Amino acid sequence: MTTTRRLPTILWVRWLLMALAVAVLVILVELNQHHVLTLTFLQQSQRDIADFYAQHPWQTRALFFLLNLTSAALSLPSTFFFCLLGGATFGFTWGLLLVSFASTIGAMLAFWSARFLLRNWVRQHIGARLDRINQGVQSKGRWYLLSMRLVPMLPFFVINLALGLTSMRSWSFYWVTQLGMLGIISVYVNAGRQLSHMHALTDAADPAVLAPFLLLALLPVLVHWHDHRRNRRAARP
């Protein structure tokens, strides 16, 4: 009888994250040389990307997805630019699917990196915020994360890393992140369809469009308030 020795899951996760980090650093050097995170570069590159997409649709989608995912995994502030580029290149439906899933999976990798690889570093650098976030998760659970996604009072990378050190399960983190970011991603992907006509990045942030999502952000607070009142009434003699 033979036994198969398998590496622990945590080791596989660490290897994956480290390999991802090395790959992305190489990509970032190239992107930084071309100033990719500017409106001018995005507009200048739109025609070339569209031509390549017409000839190699699936390869373009795969490359875009991987770049978006790795950027989110390294907590880079580039989701907004990927939304615009996704909408301009792939249209609303494909752009929304690619950006939404890539951003969420990337956030999941950042969450795992804090939990399995960078626990001490995260605790050292965001320890003051961590206590408050941990208390919010314990008292409000998934609603607390949803409210942070709808109204990002903290940078997304802080949320991703800090949640990795809480008791929240990976699946809960994933689906709440996917749902919470879907609205604002859809707004910016839709705005990206007019990328070639923009004069400034602020053109994508139409207050009339963003207002309903700000109101939607109040939903977790109202639900938690309602549950709190109901529990208090039930506890009364």
C-alpha positions as CSV (number, residue, x, y, z in Angstrom):
1,M,0.0,0.0,0.0
2,T,1.4,3.3,-1.0
3,T,0.7,6.7,0.4
4,T,0.7,9.9,-1.5
5,R,2.2,12.9,0.3
6,R,0.5,16.1,-0.4
7,L,1.7,19.6,0.4
8,P,-0.5,21.4,2.8
9,T,-3.0,23.8,1.2
10,I,-1.4,26.7,3.0
11,L,1.9,26.0,1.3
12,W,0.3,26.0,-2.2
13,V,-1.4,29.3,-1.4
14,R,1.9,30.8,-0.4
15,W,3.6,29.6,-3.5
16,L,0.8,30.9,-5.7
17,L,0.8,34.4,-4.1
18,M,4.6,34.7,-4.3
19,A,4.6,33.7,-8.0
20,L,1.8,36.1,-8.6
21,A,3.7,38.9,-6.9
22,V,6.8,38.3,-9.0
23,A,4.9,38.2,-12.3
24,V,3.0,41.4,-11.5
25,L,6.1,43.3,-10.5
26,V,7.5,42.6,-14.0
27,I,4.2,43.8,-15.6
28,L,4.1,46.9,-13.4
29,V,7.6,48.0,-14.5
30,E,6.4,47.9,-18.2
31,L,3.1,49.6,-17.5
32,N,4.8,52.4,-15.4
33,Q,7.1,53.1,-18.3
34,H,4.1,53.8,-20.5
35,H,2.1,55.7,-17.9
36,V,-0.8,53.4,-18.4
37,L,-2.9,54.8,-15.6
38,T,-3.7,58.1,-17.3
39,L,-6.6,59.1,-19.5
40,T,-4.4,60.1,-22.3
41,F,-2.7,56.7,-22.5
42,L,-6.0,54.9,-22.3
43,Q,-7.4,56.9,-25.2
44,Q,-4.3,56.6,-27.3
45,S,-4.2,52.8,-26.8
46,Q,-7.9,52.2,-27.4
47,R,-7.6,51.8,-31.1
48,D,-4.7,49.4,-30.9
49,I,-6.4,47.3,-28.2
50,A,-9.6,47.2,-30.3
51,D,-7.7,46.1,-33.4
52,F,-6.0,43.3,-31.4
53,Y,-9.4,42.3,-29.8
54,A,-11.0,42.0,-33.3
55,Q,-8.3,39.5,-34.3
56,H,-7.8,37.7,-31.0
57,P,-10.9,38.2,-28.9
58,W,-10.3,35.4,-26.3
59,Q,-6.6,36.2,-25.9
60,T,-7.5,39.8,-25.3
61,R,-10.1,39.0,-22.7
62,A,-7.8,36.6,-20.9
63,L,-4.9,39.1,-20.8
64,F,-7.2,41.8,-19.6
65,F,-8.6,39.5,-16.9
66,L,-5.2,38.5,-15.6
67,L,-3.9,42.1,-15.5
68,N,-7.0,43.2,-13.6
69,L,-6.8,40.3,-11.2
70,T,-3.1,40.7,-10.4
71,S,-3.5,44.4,-9.9
72,A,-6.3,43.8,-7.4
73,A,-4.4,41.1,-5.7
74,L,-1.5,43.5,-5.1
75,S,-4.0,46.2,-3.9
76,L,-3.1,48.7,-6.6
77,P,-5.6,51.6,-7.1
78,S,-6.4,50.7,-10.7
79,T,-9.9,49.2,-10.7
80,F,-11.4,52.5,-12.0
81,F,-9.1,52.4,-15.0
82,F,-9.8,48.8,-15.7
83,C,-13.5,49.6,-15.6
84,L,-13.1,52.4,-18.2
85,L,-10.8,50.3,-20.4
86,G,-13.1,47.2,-20.1
87,G,-16.2,49.2,-21.2
88,A,-14.3,50.8,-24.1
89,T,-12.9,47.6,-25.4
90,F,-15.5,44.9,-24.6
91,G,-18.7,46.8,-24.2
92,F,-20.9,46.7,-21.1
93,T,-21.7,43.0,-20.7
94,W,-18.2,41.5,-21.3
95,G,-16.6,44.5,-19.5
96,L,-18.7,44.1,-16.5
97,L,-18.1,40.3,-16.3
98,L,-14.4,40.6,-16.7
99,V,-13.8,43.5,-14.3
100,S,-16.2,42.2,-11.6
101,F,-14.9,38.7,-11.4
102,A,-11.2,39.7,-11.8
103,S,-11.5,42.4,-9.1
104,T,-13.3,40.1,-6.7
105,I,-10.9,37.2,-7.2
106,G,-8.0,39.6,-6.8
107,A,-9.4,40.8,-3.6
108,M,-9.8,37.2,-2.5
109,L,-6.1,36.6,-3.1
110,A,-5.2,39.7,-1.1
111,F,-7.5,38.4,1.7
112,W,-5.7,35.0,1.6
113,S,-2.3,36.6,1.5
114,A,-3.1,38.4,4.8
115,R,-4.4,35.2,6.3
116,F,-1.7,32.8,5.3
117,L,1.3,34.8,4.3
118,L,1.5,38.4,5.6
119,R,-0.3,38.1,9.0
120,N,2.4,39.7,11.0
121,W,3.0,42.5,8.5
122,V,-0.6,43.4,8.2
123,R,-1.1,43.4,12.0
124,Q,2.0,45.7,12.3
125,H,0.9,48.2,9.6
126,I,-2.9,48.4,10.1
127,G,-3.2,47.2,13.7
128,A,-5.1,50.3,14.8
129,R,-7.8,49.9,12.2
130,L,-7.8,46.1,12.6
131,D,-9.4,46.3,16.1
132,R,-12.3,48.4,14.9
133,I,-12.9,46.2,11.8
134,N,-12.7,43.0,13.9
135,Q,-15.3,44.5,16.2
136,G,-17.6,45.4,13.3
137,V,-17.3,41.9,11.8
138,Q,-18.1,40.3,15.2
139,S,-21.2,42.5,15.8
140,K,-22.6,42.9,12.3
141,G,-21.0,40.1,10.3
142,R,-21.4,40.2,6.5
143,W,-23.5,43.4,6.7
144,Y,-20.5,45.2,8.0
145,L,-18.4,44.2,5.0
146,L,-21.2,45.0,2.6
147,S,-21.5,48.5,4.0
148,M,-17.7,49.0,3.6
149,R,-17.9,47.9,-0.1
150,L,-20.8,50.1,-0.9
151,V,-19.3,53.1,0.9
152,P,-15.5,52.7,0.9
153,M,-14.6,54.6,4.0
154,L,-11.3,52.8,3.9
155,P,-9.2,52.0,0.9
156,F,-10.2,48.6,-0.7
157,F,-6.7,47.2,0.0
158,V,-7.0,47.9,3.7
159,I,-10.4,46.1,3.8
160,N,-9.0,43.1,1.9
161,L,-6.0,42.7,4.1
162,A,-7.7,43.5,7.4
163,L,-10.6,41.1,6.8
164,G,-8.0,38.3,6.3
165,L,-7.2,38.6,9.9
166,T,-10.8,38.3,11.1
167,S,-13.0,35.3,11.6
168,M,-14.9,35.9,8.4
169,R,-15.0,32.8,6.1
170,S,-13.5,33.0,2.6
171,W,-16.8,32.3,0.8
172,S,-18.6,35.0,2.8
173,F,-15.9,37.5,1.9
174,Y,-16.0,36.5,-1.8
175,W,-19.8,36.8,-2.4
176,V,-20.2,39.9,-0.3
177,T,-17.3,41.6,-2.2
178,Q,-18.7,40.5,-5.5
179,L,-22.2,41.9,-4.7
180,G,-21.0,45.1,-2.9
181,M,-18.7,46.2,-5.8
182,L,-21.1,45.3,-8.6
183,G,-23.0,48.5,-8.7
184,I,-20.1,51.0,-8.8
185,I,-18.2,48.8,-11.3
186,S,-21.2,48.7,-13.6
187,V,-21.4,52.5,-13.5
188,Y,-17.8,53.0,-14.5
189,V,-17.8,50.2,-17.1
190,N,-20.8,51.8,-18.7
191,A,-19.0,55.2,-18.6
192,G,-16.0,53.5,-20.3
193,R,-18.0,53.1,-23.5
194,Q,-17.5,56.9,-23.9
195,L,-13.8,56.8,-23.2
196,S,-12.8,58.3,-26.5
197,H,-15.0,61.3,-25.9
198,M,-13.9,62.1,-22.3
199,H,-11.9,65.2,-21.5
200,A,-11.1,64.3,-17.9
201,L,-11.5,61.2,-15.7
202,T,-14.1,63.1,-13.7
203,D,-16.4,62.8,-16.6
204,A,-17.0,59.2,-15.6
205,A,-18.3,60.2,-12.2
206,D,-21.7,61.6,-12.9
207,P,-23.3,62.6,-9.6
208,A,-26.8,61.9,-10.9
209,V,-25.7,58.3,-11.7
210,L,-23.8,57.8,-8.5
211,A,-26.5,59.1,-6.1
212,P,-28.7,56.0,-6.2
213,F,-25.7,53.8,-5.2
214,L,-24.9,56.1,-2.3
215,L,-28.5,55.7,-1.1
216,L,-28.2,51.9,-1.6
217,A,-25.2,52.0,0.8
218,L,-27.6,52.9,3.6
219,L,-29.4,49.6,3.2
220,P,-27.0,47.5,5.4
221,V,-27.2,50.2,8.1
222,L,-31.0,50.2,8.0
223,V,-31.3,46.4,8.1
224,H,-28.8,46.2,11.0
225,W,-30.8,48.9,12.9
226,H,-34.0,47.0,12.3
227,D,-32.6,43.7,13.5
228,H,-31.1,45.5,16.6
229,R,-34.5,46.9,17.5
230,R,-36.2,43.6,16.9
231,N,-33.7,41.8,19.2
232,R,-34.1,44.4,21.9
233,R,-37.9,44.0,21.8
234,A,-37.6,40.2,21.9
235,A,-35.3,40.4,25.0
236,R,-37.8,42.5,27.0
237,P,-39.8,40.6,29.6
